Amino acid sequence: MSHDPVAIWSQVLPEVRRGVTGVGIWAALNACRAVALEDGTLVIGLSHEDSELSGHLRVPQNKRLIEDLTAKAFGGPLRLRVIDGVTPQDWENAKRRDQEARRLADQALQKARNEASARSNWDTVYEQLSRAYAAVPNKSMPQNRARFFEDCVRMLAEARRNQDAGDDLSERNFARCLERVAQYSEVPSTLVAQRVFQVLGEFE
């Protein structure tokens, strides 16, 4: 079982040529070079001048043929990776780009999860406010609305302590809840926010 990418590619290239048709794929096969064999992946590269030919190697049927033939030569399954460039440094650059792409994807996924969690938590608070208001007896009496107001302030303060405040989505959901309390208690939303911040110790 050879682990030399150049030897493996040289062995299978004639068979690959026999299995494909088309000027584009032939040009790509003539221009490409074996760059590396790493972690079950055979890395094939094209010079930057020939990079437009790489699409022919990535066509599913061509890629599958190459992988099947290289697997036979290698003695085990191999994935095909086509990169721009034909040097080991080009492969290192491609791996760094892969790593950065994964980091950004993970970052975006975590952000989406955080946003979904924040939205879900604030939606729960929003619904709790509605249920609390529905349970208020004699809503026309200011003293009852005042008690409701203070209960809501404590509820919002506790929710904010448990939330990651600061990001735009969390702040918008917090504001939505403040507006709901303002609507129910007939207190300006700015004063609702001020009272919540007082409970949190952010205001004197």
MDAnalysis code that builds the backbone (N, CA, C; Angstrom):
import MDAnalysis as mda
import numpy as np

u = mda.Universe.empty(612, n_residues=204, atom_resindex=np.repeat(np.arange(204), 3), trajectory=True)
u.add_TopologyAttr("name", ["N", "CA", "C"] * 204)
u.add_TopologyAttr("resid", np.arange(1, 205))
u.add_TopologyAttr("resname", ["MET", "SER", "HIS", "ASP", "PRO", "VAL", "ALA", "ILE", "TRP", "SER", "GLN", "VAL", "LEU", "PRO", "GLU", "VAL", "ARG", "ARG", "GLY", "VAL", "THR", "GLY", "VAL", "GLY", "ILE", "TRP", "ALA", "ALA", "LEU", "ASN", "ALA", "CYS", "ARG", "ALA", "VAL", "ALA", "LEU", "GLU", "ASP", "GLY", "THR", "LEU", "VAL", "ILE", "GLY", "LEU", "SER", "HIS", "GLU", "ASP", "SER", "GLU", "LEU", "SER", "GLY", "HIS", "LEU", "ARG", "VAL", "PRO", "GLN", "ASN", "LYS", "ARG", "LEU", "ILE", "GLU", "ASP", "LEU", "THR", "ALA", "LYS", "ALA", "PHE", "GLY", "GLY", "PRO", "LEU", "ARG", "LEU", "ARG", "VAL", "ILE", "ASP", "GLY", "VAL", "THR", "PRO", "GLN", "ASP", "TRP", "GLU", "ASN", "ALA", "LYS", "ARG", "ARG", "ASP", "GLN", "GLU", "ALA", "ARG", "ARG", "LEU", "ALA", "ASP", "GLN", "ALA", "LEU", "GLN", "LYS", "ALA", "ARG", "ASN", "GLU", "ALA", "SER", "ALA", "ARG", "SER", "ASN", "TRP", "ASP", "THR", "VAL", "TYR", "GLU", "GLN", "LEU", "SER", "ARG", "ALA", "TYR", "ALA", "ALA", "VAL", "PRO", "ASN", "LYS", "SER", "MET", "PRO", "GLN", "ASN", "ARG", "ALA", "ARG", "PHE", "PHE", "GLU", "ASP", "CYS", "VAL", "ARG", "MET", "LEU", "ALA", "GLU", "ALA", "ARG", "ARG", "ASN", "GLN", "ASP", "ALA", "GLY", "ASP", "ASP", "LEU", "SER", "GLU", "ARG", "ASN", "PHE", "ALA", "ARG", "CYS", "LEU", "GLU", "ARG", "VAL", "ALA", "GLN", "TYR", "SER", "GLU", "VAL", "PRO", "SER", "THR", "LEU", "VAL", "ALA", "GLN", "ARG", "VAL", "PHE", "GLN", "VAL", "LEU", "GLY", "GLU", "PHE", "GLU"])
u.atoms.positions = np.array([
    [0.849, -1.190, 0.000],
    [0.000, 0.000, 0.000],
    [0.886, 1.243, 0.000],
    [0.866, 1.985, -1.069],
    [1.706, 3.174, -1.175],
    [1.044, 4.348, -0.446],
    [1.881, 5.148, 0.218],
    [1.402, 6.369, 0.861],
    [1.976, 7.606, 0.173],
    [2.541, 7.379, -1.002],
    [3.100, 8.486, -1.780],
    [2.018, 9.010, -2.720],
    [1.515, 10.244, -2.503],
    [0.425, 10.747, -3.346],
    [0.788, 10.805, -4.820],
    [2.041, 11.138, -5.109],
    [2.469, 11.227, -6.505],
    [2.431, 9.844, -7.149],
    [2.890, 8.820, -6.412],
    [2.894, 7.455, -6.946],
    [1.469, 6.957, -7.174],
    [0.595, 7.222, -6.214],
    [-0.797, 6.779, -6.359],
    [-1.455, 7.468, -7.552],
    [-1.250, 8.774, -7.647],
    [-1.868, 9.521, -8.745],
    [-1.316, 9.061, -10.096],
    [-0.029, 8.818, -10.163],
    [0.572, 8.348, -11.414],
    [0.015, 6.990, -11.816],
    [-0.284, 6.167, -10.825],
    [-0.808, 4.830, -11.095],
    [-2.242, 4.882, -11.630],
    [-3.055, 5.763, -11.077],
    [-4.483, 5.757, -11.452],
    [-4.802, 6.702, -12.600],
    [-3.919, 7.653, -12.879],
    [-4.233, 8.658, -13.897],
    [-4.585, 8.055, -15.258],
    [-3.846, 7.063, -15.758],
    [-4.237, 6.477, -17.058],
    [-5.639, 5.870, -17.034],
    [-5.998, 5.228, -15.910],
    [-7.334, 4.644, -15.804],
    [-8.408, 5.732, -15.740],
    [-8.090, 6.806, -15.052],
    [-9.045, 7.916, -14.979],
    [-9.291, 8.485, -16.366],
    [-8.214, 8.650, -17.116],
    [-8.350, 9.195, -18.477],
    [-9.238, 8.301, -19.338],
    [-9.108, 6.985, -19.148],
    [-9.925, 6.058, -19.940],
    [-11.406, 6.119, -19.537],
    [-11.668, 6.600, -18.333],
    [-13.035, 6.587, -17.844],
    [-13.793, 7.889, -18.025],
    [-13.150, 8.902, -18.615],
    [-13.823, 10.196, -18.766],
    [-13.778, 10.637, -20.227],
    [-14.673, 11.537, -20.549],
    [-14.677, 12.140, -21.883],
    [-14.919, 13.626, -21.738],
    [-14.396, 14.370, -22.678],
    [-14.589, 15.812, -22.663],
    [-13.264, 16.545, -22.622],
    [-13.205, 17.629, -23.371],
    [-11.969, 18.410, -23.447],
    [-11.617, 19.006, -22.091],
    [-12.639, 19.485, -21.350],
    [-12.396, 20.142, -20.071],
    [-11.764, 19.237, -19.041],
    [-12.315, 18.054, -18.860],
    [-11.777, 17.145, -17.862],
    [-10.396, 16.640, -18.270],
    [-10.182, 16.428, -19.544],
    [-8.855, 16.020, -19.999],
    [-7.825, 17.119, -19.734],
    [-8.198, 18.344, -20.001],
    [-7.291, 19.463, -19.728],
    [-6.985, 19.548, -18.239],
    [-8.005, 19.337, -17.399],
    [-7.804, 19.386, -15.953],
    [-6.876, 18.274, -15.494],
    [-7.062, 17.066, -16.037],
    [-6.206, 15.941, -15.662],
    [-4.768, 16.164, -16.086],
    [-4.583, 16.781, -17.224],
    [-3.225, 17.052, -17.702],
    [-2.537, 18.126, -16.869],
    [-3.333, 19.047, -16.322],
    [-2.745, 20.186, -15.608],
    [-2.551, 19.921, -14.118],
    [-3.330, 19.009, -13.536],
    [-3.299, 18.858, -12.077],
    [-2.085, 18.076, -11.603],
    [-1.779, 18.242, -10.324],
    [-0.645, 17.568, -9.692],
    [-1.086, 17.019, -8.339],
    [-0.529, 15.879, -7.957],
    [-0.772, 15.350, -6.614],
    [0.043, 16.165, -5.618],
    [-0.605, 16.632, -4.564],
    [0.055, 17.523, -3.604],
    [0.308, 16.832, -2.272],
    [-0.687, 16.089, -1.775],
    [-0.541, 15.482, -0.444],
    [-1.502, 14.319, -0.286],
    [-1.177, 13.463, 0.666],
    [-2.066, 12.386, 1.097],
    [-2.121, 12.485, 2.609],
    [-3.285, 12.902, 3.119],
    [-3.370, 13.224, 4.542],
    [-4.758, 12.906, 5.079],
    [-4.799, 12.149, 6.173],
    [-6.062, 11.837, 6.854],
    [-7.109, 11.270, 5.900],
    [-6.683, 10.352, 5.062],
    [-7.619, 9.715, 4.145],
    [-8.072, 10.590, 2.994],
    [-7.321, 11.629, 2.727],
    [-7.667, 12.551, 1.641],
    [-6.498, 12.677, 0.674],
    [-6.779, 12.458, -0.594],
    [-5.787, 12.694, -1.638],
    [-6.013, 14.110, -2.158],
    [-4.985, 14.930, -2.016],
    [-5.090, 16.340, -2.390],
    [-4.479, 16.529, -3.767],
    [-5.322, 17.020, -4.681],
    [-4.891, 17.304, -6.046],
    [-4.970, 18.814, -6.259],
    [-3.931, 19.374, -6.865],
    [-3.920, 20.820, -7.059],
    [-3.719, 21.216, -8.504],
    [-4.190, 22.400, -8.815],
    [-3.945, 23.019, -10.117],
    [-3.282, 24.364, -9.882],
    [-2.411, 24.731, -10.772],
    [-1.768, 26.030, -10.640],
    [-2.818, 27.130, -10.697],
    [-2.477, 28.273, -10.183],
    [-3.433, 29.380, -10.152],
    [-3.872, 29.764, -11.569],
    [-2.987, 29.571, -12.533],
    [-3.341, 29.882, -13.925],
    [-4.376, 28.917, -14.487],
    [-4.400, 27.691, -13.934],
    [-5.336, 26.668, -14.423],
    [-6.511, 26.433, -13.470],
    [-6.678, 27.307, -12.488],
    [-7.674, 27.059, -11.442],
    [-9.100, 26.949, -11.988],
    [-9.354, 27.580, -13.147],
    [-10.712, 27.508, -13.694],
    [-11.072, 26.097, -14.142],
    [-10.066, 25.220, -14.266],
    [-10.326, 23.832, -14.669],
    [-10.751, 22.944, -13.491],
    [-10.611, 23.449, -12.281],
    [-10.863, 22.603, -11.105],
    [-12.297, 22.093, -11.047],
    [-13.234, 22.854, -11.585],
    [-14.630, 22.431, -11.563],
    [-14.857, 21.103, -12.252],
    [-14.050, 20.799, -13.289],
    [-14.199, 19.525, -13.999],
    [-13.847, 18.347, -13.090],
    [-12.897, 18.545, -12.190],
    [-12.505, 17.476, -11.275],
    [-13.522, 17.306, -10.151],
    [-14.296, 18.352, -9.890],
    [-15.275, 18.299, -8.797],
    [-16.644, 17.811, -9.255],
    [-16.838, 17.667, -10.572],
    [-18.103, 17.112, -11.059],
    [-18.313, 15.762, -10.376],
    [-19.494, 15.537, -9.765],
    [-19.696, 14.323, -8.950],
    [-19.275, 13.016, -9.615],
    [-19.632, 12.822, -10.883],
    [-19.292, 11.544, -11.515],
    [-17.786, 11.409, -11.721],
    [-17.108, 12.513, -12.034],
    [-15.651, 12.461, -12.191],
    [-14.969, 12.261, -10.842],
    [-15.459, 12.971, -9.852],
    [-14.887, 12.851, -8.501],
    [-15.056, 11.430, -7.978],
    [-16.238, 10.855, -8.206],
    [-16.501, 9.500, -7.735],
    [-15.591, 8.491, -8.436],
    [-15.395, 8.656, -9.739],
    [-14.509, 7.765, -10.486],
    [-13.088, 7.841, -9.942],
    [-12.600, 9.044, -9.729],
    [-11.232, 9.221, -9.215],
    [-11.103, 8.597, -7.832],
    [-12.090, 8.817, -6.977],
    [-12.023, 8.262, -5.624],
    [-12.057, 6.732, -5.646],
    [-12.868, 6.170, -6.527],
    [-12.931, 4.707, -6.618],
    [-11.594, 4.125, -7.072],
    [-10.992, 4.746, -8.071],
    [-9.733, 4.226, -8.615],
    [-8.572, 4.446, -7.649],
    [-8.540, 5.593, -6.998],
    [-7.443, 5.842, -6.039],
    [-7.599, 4.959, -4.813],
    [-8.840, 4.644, -4.434],
    [-9.049, 3.747, -3.291],
    [-8.467, 2.362, -3.582],
    [-8.643, 1.888, -4.812],
    [-8.078, 0.590, -5.191],
    [-6.553, 0.623, -5.128],
    [-5.977, 1.712, -5.625],
    [-4.511, 1.818, -5.616],
    [-3.973, 1.976, -4.199],
    [-4.726, 2.659, -3.344],
    [-4.280, 2.920, -1.974],
    [-4.538, 1.730, -1.064],
    [-5.580, 0.956, -1.408],
    [-5.930, -0.168, -0.553],
    [-6.949, 0.192, 0.506],
    [-7.605, 1.305, 0.335],
    [-8.620, 1.749, 1.294],
    [-9.279, 3.013, 0.766],
    [-10.396, 3.412, 1.369],
    [-11.125, 4.579, 0.875],
    [-10.318, 5.863, 0.971],
    [-10.431, 6.670, -0.063],
    [-9.775, 7.977, -0.091],
    [-10.777, 9.016, -0.591],
    [-10.770, 10.167, 0.040],
    [-11.548, 11.302, -0.453],
    [-10.659, 12.139, -1.357],
    [-11.275, 12.766, -2.343],
    [-10.539, 13.639, -3.247],
    [-10.755, 15.083, -2.823],
    [-9.680, 15.833, -2.726],
    [-9.773, 17.267, -2.441],
    [-9.001, 17.994, -3.532],
    [-9.652, 18.943, -4.158],
    [-9.020, 19.730, -5.219],
    [-8.768, 21.136, -4.681],
    [-7.534, 21.607, -4.793],
    [-7.194, 22.935, -4.281],
    [-6.562, 23.780, -5.380],
    [-6.520, 25.062, -5.131],
    [-5.776, 25.978, -5.991],
    [-4.325, 25.971, -5.531],
    [-3.416, 25.671, -6.435],
    [-2.006, 25.611, -6.085],
    [-1.499, 24.185, -6.124],
    [-0.198, 24.044, -6.278],
    [0.395, 22.712, -6.436],
    [1.546, 22.465, -5.464],
    [1.669, 23.282, -4.436],
    [2.777, 23.131, -3.495],
    [2.246, 22.754, -2.113],
    [3.108, 22.176, -1.265],
    [2.684, 21.896, 0.115],
    [2.200, 23.143, 0.841],
    [2.794, 24.288, 0.547],
    [2.360, 25.533, 1.188],
    [0.933, 25.897, 0.769],
    [0.605, 25.622, -0.488],
    [-0.769, 25.867, -0.945],
    [-1.754, 25.009, -0.151],
    [-1.365, 23.783, 0.148],
    [-2.218, 22.901, 0.944],
    [-2.355, 23.412, 2.372],
    [-1.256, 23.889, 2.938],
    [-1.313, 24.464, 4.285],
    [-2.232, 25.686, 4.303],
    [-2.149, 26.500, 3.260],
    [-3.027, 27.676, 3.173],
    [-4.502, 27.258, 3.086],
    [-4.752, 26.193, 2.319],
    [-6.129, 25.706, 2.179],
    [-6.651, 25.192, 3.519],
    [-5.803, 24.511, 4.289],
    [-6.226, 24.006, 5.596],
    [-6.509, 25.153, 6.560],
    [-5.699, 26.204, 6.485],
    [-5.961, 27.364, 7.342],
    [-7.294, 28.014, 6.978],
    [-7.583, 28.079, 5.674],
    [-8.878, 28.638, 5.256],
    [-10.025, 27.753, 5.731],
    [-9.824, 26.430, 5.669],
    [-10.842, 25.502, 6.169],
    [-11.093, 25.735, 7.657],
    [-10.001, 25.890, 8.397],
    [-10.115, 26.093, 9.841],
    [-10.855, 27.387, 10.154],
    [-10.541, 28.434, 9.414],
    [-11.215, 29.712, 9.631],
    [-12.684, 29.623, 9.261],
    [-12.982, 28.898, 8.176],
    [-14.376, 28.727, 7.768],
    [-15.154, 27.954, 8.839],
    [-14.523, 26.927, 9.419],
    [-15.185, 26.174, 10.486],
    [-15.411, 27.046, 11.708],
    [-14.402, 27.872, 12.025],
    [-14.531, 28.764, 13.188],
    [-15.701, 29.732, 12.997],
    [-15.789, 30.306, 11.802],
    [-16.873, 31.240, 11.525],
    [-18.229, 30.539, 11.537],
    [-18.252, 29.303, 10.995],
    [-19.505, 28.548, 10.986],
    [-19.938, 28.210, 12.408],
    [-18.964, 27.791, 13.250],
    [-19.281, 27.484, 14.648],
    [-19.754, 28.734, 15.379],
    [-19.099, 29.850, 15.081],
    [-19.469, 31.123, 15.698],
    [-20.889, 31.518, 15.315],
    [-21.210, 31.350, 14.023],
    [-22.548, 31.694, 13.549],
    [-23.592, 30.768, 14.177],
    [-23.252, 29.476, 14.309],
    [-24.176, 28.517, 14.907],
    [-24.420, 28.851, 16.371],
    [-23.352, 29.183, 17.091],
    [-23.508, 29.529, 18.506],
    [-24.327, 30.797, 18.665],
    [-24.109, 31.755, 17.776],
    [-24.892, 32.996, 17.825],
    [-26.364, 32.696, 17.586],
    [-26.645, 31.832, 16.612],
    [-28.034, 31.468, 16.321],
    [-28.667, 30.767, 17.514],
    [-27.896, 29.887, 18.162],
    [-28.422, 29.197, 19.338],
    [-28.709, 30.177, 20.467],
    [-27.774, 31.121, 20.682],
    [-27.960, 32.112, 21.738],
    [-29.184, 32.979, 21.464],
    [-29.329, 33.369, 20.182],
    [-30.472, 34.203, 19.826],
    [-31.783, 33.445, 20.022],
    [-31.784, 32.168, 19.629],
    [-32.992, 31.367, 19.807],
    [-33.328, 31.205, 21.285],
    [-32.281, 30.996, 22.102],
    [-32.502, 30.847, 23.533],
    [-33.017, 32.140, 24.142],
    [-32.386, 33.274, 23.751],
    [-32.812, 34.571, 24.290],
    [-34.239, 34.875, 23.881],
    [-34.543, 34.609, 22.610],
    [-35.897, 34.880, 22.118],
    [-36.913, 34.024, 22.872],
    [-36.547, 32.748, 23.070],
    [-37.455, 31.837, 23.756],
    [-37.683, 32.281, 25.194],
    [-36.601, 32.674, 25.883],
    [-36.711, 33.080, 27.282],
    [-37.531, 34.362, 27.441],
    [-37.265, 35.338, 26.571],
    [-38.019, 36.586, 26.663],
    [-39.462, 36.377, 26.220],
    [-39.695, 35.473, 25.287],
    [-41.073, 35.156, 24.900],
    [-41.835, 34.567, 26.084],
    [-41.132, 33.748, 26.876],
    [-41.760, 33.178, 28.067],
    [-42.125, 34.277, 29.061],
    [-41.215, 35.221, 29.266],
    [-41.480, 36.349, 30.170],
    [-42.661, 37.164, 29.655],
    [-42.661, 37.405, 28.344],
    [-43.743, 38.185, 27.733],
    [-45.101, 37.521, 28.001],
    [-45.143, 36.206, 27.868],
    [-46.388, 35.482, 28.126],
    [-46.748, 35.517, 29.611],
    [-45.739, 35.443, 30.484],
    [-45.991, 35.523, 31.924],
    [-46.601, 36.867, 32.297],
    [-46.135, 37.927, 31.647],
    [-46.695, 39.255, 31.906],
    [-48.174, 39.294, 31.545],
    [-48.497, 38.694, 30.424],
    [-49.902, 38.665, 29.992],
    [-50.757, 37.881, 30.974],
    [-50.231, 36.742, 31.436],
    [-51.003, 35.936, 32.393],
    [-51.152, 36.659, 33.722],
    [-50.096, 37.350, 34.145],
    [-50.166, 38.098, 35.413],
    [-51.202, 39.210, 35.334],
    [-51.259, 39.874, 34.211],
    [-52.245, 40.950, 34.053],
    [-53.662, 40.386, 34.038],
    [-53.828, 39.249, 33.385],
    [-55.161, 38.627, 33.333],
    [-55.653, 38.252, 34.724],
    [-54.727, 37.995, 35.653],
    [-55.102, 37.579, 37.005],
    [-55.330, 38.754, 37.949],
    [-55.070, 39.972, 37.505],
    [-55.250, 41.144, 38.369],
    [-56.738, 41.402, 38.596],
    [-57.199, 41.457, 39.856],
    [-58.612, 41.768, 40.112],
    [-58.863, 43.272, 40.033],
    [-60.011, 43.627, 39.587],
    [-60.393, 45.040, 39.553],
    [-59.296, 45.909, 38.935],
    [-59.012, 45.672, 37.686],
    [-57.905, 46.340, 36.997],
    [-58.057, 47.867, 36.962],
    [-59.278, 48.351, 37.120],
    [-59.488, 49.797, 37.067],
    [-58.942, 50.516, 38.293],
    [-58.703, 49.775, 39.384],
    [-58.206, 50.389, 40.614],
    [-56.700, 50.615, 40.517],
    [-56.250, 51.854, 40.721],
    [-54.821, 52.153, 40.584],
    [-53.951, 51.365, 41.549],
    [-54.466, 51.092, 42.755],
    [-53.647, 50.352, 43.714],
    [-53.361, 48.926, 43.230],
    [-54.333, 48.332, 42.528],
    [-54.108, 46.986, 41.999],
    [-53.130, 47.007, 40.834],
    [-53.241, 48.040, 40.016],
    [-52.277, 48.170, 38.906],
    [-50.872, 48.443, 39.448],
    [-50.816, 49.178, 40.571],
    [-49.508, 49.457, 41.178],
    [-48.849, 48.171, 41.671],
    [-49.661, 47.308, 42.306],
    [-49.099, 46.021, 42.760],
    [-48.648, 45.190, 41.554],
    [-49.476, 45.175, 40.525],
    [-49.103, 44.464, 39.300],
    [-47.803, 45.027, 38.727],
    [-47.701, 46.343, 38.717],
    [-46.506, 47.004, 38.189],
    [-45.259, 46.554, 38.938],
    [-45.303, 46.549, 40.271],
    [-44.134, 46.162, 41.054],
    [-43.807, 44.681, 40.863],
    [-44.841, 43.849, 40.756],
    [-44.591, 42.423, 40.489],
    [-43.880, 42.248, 39.150],
    [-44.317, 42.994, 38.138],
    [-43.701, 42.897, 36.807],
    [-42.275, 43.413, 36.815],
    [-42.040, 44.477, 37.552],
    [-40.681, 45.024, 37.649],
    [-39.731, 43.974, 38.211],
    [-40.167, 43.306, 39.281],
    [-39.318, 42.260, 39.869],
    [-39.111, 41.105, 38.893],
    [-40.170, 40.768, 38.155],
    [-40.072, 39.691, 37.175],
    [-39.067, 40.042, 36.080],
    [-39.137, 41.270, 35.571],
    [-38.223, 41.686, 34.508],
    [-36.789, 41.797, 35.017],
    [-36.623, 42.277, 36.234],
    [-35.279, 42.390, 36.797],
    [-34.639, 41.013, 36.939],
    [-35.418, 40.051, 37.416],
    [-34.894, 38.687, 37.572],
    [-34.555, 38.081, 36.216],
    [-35.432, 38.306, 35.234],
    [-35.172, 37.770, 33.892],
    [-33.912, 38.387, 33.299],
    [-33.733, 39.678, 33.505],
    [-32.548, 40.345, 32.926],
    [-31.263, 39.856, 33.586],
    [-31.319, 39.558, 34.870],
    [-30.133, 39.010, 35.546],
    [-29.696, 37.693, 34.908],
    [-30.678, 36.940, 34.447],
    [-30.393, 35.609, 33.892],
    [-30.165, 35.613, 32.393],
    [-30.230, 36.794, 31.776],
    [-30.033, 36.899, 30.336],
    [-28.668, 37.493, 30.048],
    [-28.160, 37.199, 28.841],
    [-26.936, 37.850, 28.379],
    [-27.332, 39.179, 27.750],
    [-27.385, 40.196, 28.571],
    [-27.778, 41.505, 28.067],
    [-26.643, 42.117, 27.253],
    [-26.989, 43.016, 26.378],
    [-25.962, 43.716, 25.604],
    [-26.109, 43.527, 24.120],
    [-26.463, 42.311, 23.683],
    [-26.625, 42.104, 22.250],
    [-27.960, 42.708, 21.816],
    [-28.039, 43.053, 20.555],
    [-29.182, 43.803, 20.038],
    [-30.489, 43.035, 20.203],
    [-30.468, 41.733, 19.909],
    [-31.705, 40.958, 19.987],
    [-32.232, 40.905, 21.415],
    [-31.343, 40.657, 22.373],
    [-31.757, 40.599, 23.770],
    [-32.337, 41.929, 24.219],
    [-31.697, 43.028, 23.808],
    [-32.192, 44.349, 24.190],
    [-33.559, 44.638, 23.575],
    [-33.759, 44.214, 22.348],
    [-35.058, 44.431, 21.699],
    [-36.164, 43.628, 22.398],
    [-35.856, 42.405, 22.790],
    [-36.843, 41.580, 23.482],
    [-37.136, 42.127, 24.880],
    [-36.111, 42.630, 25.527],
    [-36.288, 43.278, 26.830],
    [-37.195, 44.499, 26.683],
    [-36.924, 45.315, 25.661],
    [-37.740, 46.502, 25.408],
    [-39.193, 46.130, 25.129],
    [-39.385, 45.038, 24.420],
    [-40.750, 44.582, 24.110],
    [-41.517, 44.276, 25.397],
    [-40.834, 43.641, 26.349],
    [-41.473, 43.341, 27.625],
    [-41.738, 44.606, 28.429],
    [-40.808, 45.549, 28.384],
    [-41.027, 46.829, 29.067],
    [-42.261, 47.526, 28.510],
    [-42.413, 47.494, 27.196],
    [-43.569, 48.134, 26.560],
    [-44.870, 47.440, 26.978],
    [-44.811, 46.138, 27.139],
    [-46.007, 45.408, 27.552],
    [-46.425, 45.833, 28.969],
    [-45.456, 45.944, 29.876],
    [-45.769, 46.386, 31.236],
    [-46.312, 47.812, 31.217],
    [-45.690, 48.655, 30.391],
    [-46.152, 50.037, 30.286],
    [-47.602, 50.102, 29.818],
    [-47.916, 49.281, 28.848],
    [-49.279, 49.237, 28.314],
    [-50.275, 48.799, 29.387],
    [-49.937, 47.747, 30.113],
    [-50.858, 47.199, 31.108],
    [-51.010, 48.115, 32.325],
    [-49.870, 48.683, 32.770],
    [-49.907, 49.446, 34.027],
    [-50.167, 50.932, 33.825],
    [-50.204, 51.377, 32.566],
    [-50.418, 52.784, 32.227],
    [-49.326, 53.670, 32.824],
    [-48.104, 53.158, 32.765],
    [-46.913, 53.887, 33.191],
    [-46.008, 54.024, 31.969],
    [-45.429, 55.189, 31.689],
    [-44.543, 55.342, 30.532],
    [-43.426, 54.293, 30.545],
    [-43.114, 53.778, 29.382],
    [-42.122, 52.702, 29.293],
    [-40.755, 53.118, 29.813],
    [-40.425, 54.393, 29.685],
    [-39.134, 54.880, 30.206],
    [-39.087, 54.731, 31.721],
    [-40.209, 55.006, 32.374],
    [-40.257, 54.882, 33.831],
    [-40.264, 53.413, 34.252],
    [-40.868, 52.558, 33.431],
    [-40.805, 51.119, 33.716],
    [-39.347, 50.658, 33.688],
    [-38.620, 51.042, 32.636],
    [-37.205, 50.669, 32.524],
    [-36.405, 51.225, 33.689],
    [-36.681, 52.476, 34.060],
    [-35.957, 53.095, 35.177],
    [-36.165, 52.310, 36.466],
    [-37.402, 51.882, 36.701],
    [-37.697, 51.139, 37.924],
    [-36.994, 49.774, 37.908],
    [-36.966, 49.122, 36.763],
    [-36.266, 47.833, 36.662],
    [-34.784, 48.011, 36.946],
    [-34.188, 49.065, 36.394],
    [-32.752, 49.309, 36.624],
    [-32.480, 49.650, 38.083],
    [-33.441, 50.308, 38.748],
    [-33.281, 50.596, 40.178],
    [-33.245, 49.299, 40.971],
    [-34.128, 48.365, 40.641],
    [-34.144, 47.077, 41.328],
    [-32.831, 46.323, 41.069],
    [-32.312, 46.468, 39.874],
    [-31.054, 45.802, 39.519],
    [-29.841, 46.498, 40.122],
    [-30.039, 47.658, 40.693],
    [-28.927, 48.398, 41.290],
    [-28.126, 49.209, 40.309],
    [-28.659, 49.377, 39.105],
    [-27.938, 50.153, 38.078],
    [-28.191, 51.653, 38.241],
    [-29.305, 52.002, 38.880],
    [-29.615, 53.400, 39.154],
    [-29.656, 53.583, 40.680],
    [-29.324, 54.781, 41.126],
    [-29.431, 55.086, 42.552],
    [-30.904, 55.214, 42.927],
])
